[in-house]
Amino acid sequence: MRGRAITRTGAALAALTLVASACSSGSDHVIDYAVDGTLITYNTNTVAGAASGGPQAFARVLTGFTYRGPDGQIIGDRDYGSVAVVGRAPLVLDYEINANAVYSDGKPITCDDMVLAWAAQSGRNPGFDAASTAGYRDVATVDCAPGQKKARVTFAPDRGVLDYGQLFGATSLMPSHVIADQLGLGDGAVTTALQTGDAPLIDRIAQTWNTLWNLGPDIDRKRFPSSGPYQIESVTKDGAVVLTANDKWWGAKPLAQRVTVWPRGADIQDRVNRGEFDIVDIAAGSSGTLNLPAGYSRADSASAGIEQLIFSAQGPMAAPPARRALALCTPRDTIARNAGVQIANARLSPTADDALSAAESAGEAGQFAVANADAARAALNNQPLTVRIGYQSPNARLAATVGAIAQSCAAAGITVTDASGASVGPQSLRDNNIDVLIGSTGGAVGSGSTGSSALDAYDLRFGNGNNLSGYANGRIDGIIDALAVTADPKELSRLLGEAGPILWGDIPTLPLYRQQRTLLTSKRVSAVQSNPTRWGAGWNMDRWVLGG
């Protein structure tokens, strides 16, 4: 999925509005929405934030120039602003924010937020704990006069990123004025510091960007202004985020007054049986076999994320022989079959159902399809190995996956322990609390995907925040960079064909299968649609209506 088309109107939302309006009654009721992960931060651009349930929760709280539609396509959000291509060599884009656009605290939305997004996610300032630099790293300049609503974005020569519509989109733009207030700076000071390279101040800005928007029951709401139809009202002691309509929103008003977003727990079936959840948007099988009570509908679909083993950059799995051994004894065929899907063999083009995926996965992947304990033992020279595999629990499917790996690898002298926990995630690898993380793209509990395979590929680029395995290969970096700016199918196939043998030799990750999604919806709720990207069903939250 390369996702390069941008729909210039809100036609998709408009159509859903008509459906929702036709059955709207009791629009002041609360809609209860359960998502994959925990809700730990408002800033979904950090490594932990991107892997959390935050994107599903805040797609219509922190808006941008674009959002991802129900098929993962890029849709222009004209309520927020407009984008115009004014140059091709190099690529130059003019952005203009809606004249009426204000945050829920009354402060105007300006291009200062674009400068902050670029500075945080370009890789130029290492203090920012950004999940990915994809696309932003190729921007040479963001010309913005502090306090203004226009900006010109110029890309580096020969770096015209084809999926540029992904940049400055929903959830990527954080309120820079909140950082200024927190640091006691004047208007425009954050932008000026970032533009002039004031290193000491940039470091303070980065540390604030990393942690200022952490969520908890005691949040100071002044730090969490909204740029969308909904705003945060509160956070419960159970970690749920209560959203309410933003009265400063200048676009079409949300059709439901309140939405409570719940982190997934162990009691989903019970709460669905009691009618307490109106929408459940989770990885298929993560809550076991969900029975569908009367009054609910179910939709299953493929996400754009790949469930995978992500090996730690430290400890016993830092060395390729150990990674190879675990990969060789992992029963990928059985694991994929239990998920009801085919094995995923591609890393850089995993969701392409065509020759591109085949070009990357041909040949070398075959030796890792079926568990081979003898080959795994030989890769370790008959030495024992103990591996801690973690994932965010509860998750019935991943628990079964670890069990299957443990049983299969025992014959190779590899002891696998289940190191799951409610807070396990990317940071667990960093802190050496686990040796392997099972997650989707970027270590996410949910899809984790941007919707663009070219941009998702950056999770294997050296220095990228969500390159959780610490993988470093200069040729792969070059291939990933080329994929982002290459449209010719023959060249794409050549690049992927070159990458495949390298990645199967180094094994920074072990792809398992394309994560499937389950969407349960109460029949009292209208206009809910799934989405294969990390923003999930929340992409059009403001069009949902709970009737009767």
N, C-alpha and C positions, 0 to 999 in steps of 0.2 A: 504494500500500500504506500504509494508515494505522495498522494494527497495534495496535488499541486494546484488544483482549480480553486478559485475563490469566488463564491457566490456573492454578488455585490448587493443583494437585497436581503431583507429578513423574510423572504417568501416562506421558508420552511416554518418559521415561527408563526407567521400570519395564518397559515392553513390550520395549524394546531389551535390557534386562538379561537377560530370559528367553531371547531369541534368542542373545545373546552367551554366556550360561552354558552353553547347550546344546552349544556347539562349542568350549568353552575347554579347550585343552591347551597346555602350555608357556607359561603366562601370565607367566612371568618373562622371556620374550624381549623384545628391543627392537623397538618399532614405529618405522619410519622414515617421517616425514611431511614432504612438501615443500610449501611454501606460496608465495604470490605474491612477497612483498617481502623486504627485509632485516629482520633482528631486531636493532634498534639500541637499543631501550629497553624496560624493564619497564612504563613509564608510557605506556599507549596513549591517554592523554587529552591529550597535547601535540599540536601541529600535526604534527610529524614522526611521532610515535608512532601517531596515528590513521591516517596514510597508509601505515604500514609493515605487515609481516606479523605484528606483535605480537598484534593481536586474535585471529587464527587460532591463535596459539600459547598464549595465556594465559587463554582463556575458562574453563578448569577449573583454573586456578592462582590467579587472583584472582577469587573468586566474589562474588556480591551477592544482593540480594533477588529479582532476576529474571535470566533469560537468554533468548536468542532461539532458538526451536525450528526444526525443519527447513523450515517454511514461512515463517519470519521472524516467527512469532507470539511474543508475550510470554508466558513461562511463569514462574510464581512458584517460586522455589527455597526450599522450606520447610526444607531443611537449614540455610540461612543465617539465615532469619528470616521474619517475617510482616509484612504491610502491611494496615492497616484504614482505610477511609474513615470519618471521624467528623464531617465537615462538608462541605457543598457550596457554600455562599456565605458566605465564601470556601471554597475547597477546603482541607480539613485532613486530613492523613494521619498515622496513628500507626504508627511502625515499631518492631519489637522484634526484636533480634538473638537468635539461639538461645543459651540459657544455656550450652551446651557449646562454643560457638564460640571457638576459639583459633587464633592464628597458629602456624606451624610452629616458631617460636622459643619457644613456650609462653606468649606474651603474650596476654591476652584481647582479642577483637575487640569494640570498643565504638563508641558513637555518635560518638566523636571523629573517626573516619574519615569519617563522613557530613558533619560540619561542614567538614572539609578539602575534601571533594569539592565541596560547595556553594560554599565560598569560592573555590576554584580555578576553577570553571567557571560562576560567576554573572556575571562581567564587572565585579564591584564592585571587584576588586583587579587592576589592569592588569598587575602584575608577573608574573602567571601566564600562561604561554604555552599557554593552553588552546585546543584545536581548536575547540570550540563551546560557546556559552552556552545553547543551546536547552533550554528547560524549566527549567534551574537559574536563569536570569535572572528567572523569574517567581515564585520562592520568596521570600517576605518574611522568614521566620525559620525557623531550625532550632533548636528548643529541646532542648538536650542538656546534661545535667550531666556534666562530664568523668568518664570512667571507667565510665559506666553503659551499659546495653544497650538503653535505650529513648530514642526521640526523637520529637518532634512537629514535623511539617513543615507550615507554613502558607503558602499562596500569596497573592499580592497580590489585592485585590478585582478581580473580573471577569477573573482570569487563571488560571482552572481548566484547566490544560493537559490535553487529552484523552489524550495518550500519556504520562501521568505514570509508567506502569509502566516506561518507559525509564530513569528516573532511579534512581541508586543501584543499578544492575545490575552484571552481570559486567564486570570490568576497569575499572569506574569508581571503585572505592574503594581508595585507596592507604593503606598503613600509616603513620598519623600518628606513631606512637611512634618510627619509624625517623628521621623528621625531627627529632623532639625529641632523640634520642640524638646525631644528627649535629651539632646546634647546641648541645649541652650544656645542654638545658632539662629541667626537672623534669616529672613526670607532669601532664598536663592543661594544660601551659603553651602548647602550640600552639593548643588550643581556646580558651583564655582570651584569647590575643592576637587570634585571629580574631573572637571575639565582642565584644571591647571596642574593636576598631579601632586596635590598637597599630601604627601605620603603619611605623616602622622595623623592628620585628620581623616584621611581615607581609611586608615586602619581602625579608627574609632567608629566610623560609619559602618564599616564591614562587620565589626563585632556586634554592633547594635542591630544591623540587618539580620544577622544570624539568629538572634535570641529575643529581640524585642516583642515579637508576636507569638510567643509560646502561649498555649491555651491552658486554662485551668479555671476552677470555679470562682477564683478571686480576681478575674481579669479587670483591668481598668478600661472601660469601654471607650474612653477617649483615644486610646491607642489603636482602635480597630474600626476606623471609619470605612464606610462602604462606598463603592463606585457603581453599584448595581441596584437591581430592584429589591434585593433583600439586604438586611444588615444583621449583625450579631446582637441579640438581646441579652443572652446569658449563656453560661456553660454550667451544666448540672454536675453534681458530685459523681455521677456515673460516667462523665466524659461526653455526654450528648451536648450538641450545640443547638440552641434555640434561635431560629431566624425569624425576623418579623419584617413586614413591608417597610421600605425606606421611603419616608415621606419627602425626601429631597430628590428622589429619582425623577428625571425629566422625561423618561420614555413611557411606554404603555405600562400601566400599573399592574403589579402581579395579581393573578386571579385568586390566589389563596393568601390570606393575611399572614399565616404563620406556618412554618415548617420546622419540625424538630429532626435533626440529623443524628442518628444513633450509630455508635461504633458497633461492629458485629460482635456478638457475644455467643455464649454457649446455649442460650435459651431462645434462639430464633423460632424453632418449631412451636414451642409453647406460646410464644407471643403472637405468632401468626394464628395459631388455633384460637387464641383469645381475641383476635381482631385488633391487636394493639399496634401492629405495623401495617401501614397502608402500602408501602413500597419496600421491597427487599432487592438490593442490587449487589450481588456477590458472585465470587468465583464458583462455578458449578462444583458440587461435591464438598465444598469447604465446610458446610454445616451438615454433612451426611445426606441421607436420602430424605428430602423434604416432601412430606405429604401435602397435597393441595386441598385445603378445606373448601367448602362451598363459599362462593362469594369472591374467590380469587381466580386470576388467570396467570398463566406461566408462559414465559418466552425464553427459549434457550438460543444462544448465538455465540459465535466465535469472537474473541477479543483480538486486538492487534498485538497483544503481549505474549511472550513465550515463557512458560514455566520452565525453570532451569536450576541447575546446581551452580552456585557461584562460589568459587574457591577462594579462601583467604590468602592474602598476600604475605601472611606470616604463619609460623607454626608448621605443623607436619604437611599441610597441603600447599605450601609455598613452592615446592619443587615439582616440576613437570612429571617426573616418574610417579610420584604419589597420586597426582591428579589423573594420570593415565591409568593407574591401577584401579582407582575407584571407578573411573569411567568404564573400564573393561568389565568389571563385575556388576555394574548397575544394569538391572533387567529393563532397559528402556522400552522394549517391545511390550512387556507385561504392564508396565506403568502406563503407557499410552493407551493400551487396550482397555485397562480399567477406567481410564478417563473417557473412553468411547471415541477416541480420535487417533489419527496417525502420528507416528514419531515425527518430531520437528528436527531437521538436520542442519538447517541454515541458521547462522548467527547475524549476518549483516542484511539479509533480505528474507527474514523468517515468515512473513505473511504474504509473500508474493506467490500466488498459485500459478506459476508459469515457469518459463525456462530460466528466469533469473534465479529463483530458489534452487532449481535443479542444478544450475551451473555451479553454485557454491557448495552444494551438498554431495555432488557426485563422487563416487570412489571411496575416499578415505572414511566416510561416515559409516560405511557398512560394517566395519569391524567392531563398532560400538553399539550395534543394534540389539544383539542378544548377549546376555551375560556369559563371560568366559573366565571362569575362576582360574584356570591354569595360566592363561595369558596375564591375568592380573597378578598372580603370584610371581610370575617370571619378571614382570615389570618392577617388582620390589626386591628381586634377588632373594626370594623366599624369606624376607624379613617381615615381622609382624607390624601392623599399623593400627592405631586407634584414632577414630575420626568422630568428632562431635558435629552432628548435622542439626541445624536449627531452623526454625520457622515460627511465624507468629501464630500462637495457639489461642483458642481452639481451632483446629482445622482438620476435619476427619480425613479428607483426601490426602493431605500431606503427611499426616500421621501414618496412613497406610503406605505411602510412598517410602518413607523412612524404614518402615517395617520390612518392605520388600527388598530394599537395598541391604539392610542388615542381614537378612536371611541368606541372600544371594552371595554377599561378600564374605560371610563367615568362612566359606569354603576356600577362600583365598588367603585366610589368615588376617583378614581385616575386621576389626571390631568396630561396629557402628553404634553410637549411642544417640538417642533422641534428646536433643538439647533445646526443645521448644520452650516457649514462654510467651506471656501476654505482651511483653515489650520487646521481643526479639525482632531485629531488623538490621539495616545497614550498619548502624553503630555497633552492633554486637560483633560484626567482623572486625571493625576498626579496633575495638577494645580487646580482641583476642578471646572473647567469651565463647565463640564457636569457630569451627574450622571450615564449615560449609553452610551457606545460607540457601534455602530453597525459596525462591520468589520469582515473580515475573520481571519484566524489564525494569532495570534499575533497582531490583530487590523489592519491588512493590508487592503488597498483598493482593491488590487488584491488578487491572491490566497493566498499568505503568507506562503505556505507550503514548507517544505524542501523536500517533496516527500517521507518522512518516517513517518508513523504514530507514531512509537515508539519515534522518536525525536520530532515530533510536540507535543506530550503529555506533554513535559516539560513546556508548557505554563500554566500548572496548578501546577507546582512544586514550593514549597515555595522558595523565593529568586531569582527565575529566572526573568530576566529583563522583558520578555514579559508576565509574570504572572500579567496582568494589574489589575486584581481584587484583588490582594494581598492575594490570597487564601492560607491558611495554614492548612494542615491536614497531620499529620505524617504518617498515614496509606496510604494515597494516594501517598505521596512522595515515600514510599517504593514500592508501586505497579508500579509507573512510572519508578523507577530505575530498577526494575525487568524486565519490558517489554523490556528495551533496550538490555538485555543480554540473553533473553529467546527465544529459537527457537521452543520448543515443543508446538504444537497447543493445547494440552489438558491443559497444564499449563497456556498458554496465555488465554484460555477461562476461566479458574478458576479465574485468576487475574482480568480479565475484569468483570466477573460476580460479584466479590466482590466489585469492584469499583463503579459499577452502582448505587446501592442503596445509597451509601455514597454521591456521587456527586448529585444525584437527591434530597437528603435531604438538602445538603448545598447550592446548586445552585450558584456556583461562576460565571457561564455563562449559557446562554440559547441557545443551538444550534437551528438553524432554518432550514437550508437546505445546501446542498453541492453547493458551488458557481459554477455557469455555466460560461463558457467563450465564447466570440464571437471574431472571427478572420476574419477581412475583409482584402482582399489582392487585389491590382490592378493586372490585368492580365498581366501587363508589368513586374511584378516582379516574379522571379522563386525561388524555394527552400525554401519557407517560411512554417514552420510547427508549430502548436500549442504545448504547453507544460503545464502540469497540475500544475507545481510547481511555486514558486515565480519568477523564471527566465523567465517564459513565452516564447514567440516566439523568444526572443533575444538570446536564447541558441546557435543558429548557424548563427548569424548575418553576420559573415564574408563569408558565402556562398551565401548570397543574391545577386541577380543581377537585376538591372533595365535596361531593354532593350528599344531600340527605342526612 
